[in-house]
Amino acid sequence: MKTILKPLAFSFLIIVAGLSAAPGKSARILVYPFENIGSPEYSWLSAGMTDSVISDLKKIKGVSVVSDEERRRALGEIELEMRGAFDARAGSRVGILTGADLVFSGNYVVLGGKMRVLCKLI
């Protein structure tokens, strides 16, 4: 499955590199953990996918990544307002609280030995 993740991360990096290419402008990005929407046996993939995207983003000049600790702190602030799974409104709110310019999130499902990944850039 590593071959699936690299093109995904590469495509995202091209988008982000274009956004951060403006002179004197840097992009602060919050990478939200990927959500497994399929069989629980593949939940372990979430951390690896998220870490891979974060690692690749950190290699881009002019891009900073919101730390997991900052994300958790901001999420704790809105936890009382919103219960349940991640949605675009919660992601946007956490992004604002952490000072992120962009929020990158997604979900995945593994069916029949193939993985389908859906990414969102907010």
Buried (B, 14 or more C-beta within 10 A) or exposed (E): BEEBBEEBBEEBBEEBBEBBEEEEEBBBBBBBBBBBEBEEEBEEBBEEBBEBBBEBBEEBEBBBBBEBEBBEEBBEEBEEEBEEEBEEEBBBBBBEBBEBBBBBBBBBBBEEEEBEBEBEEB
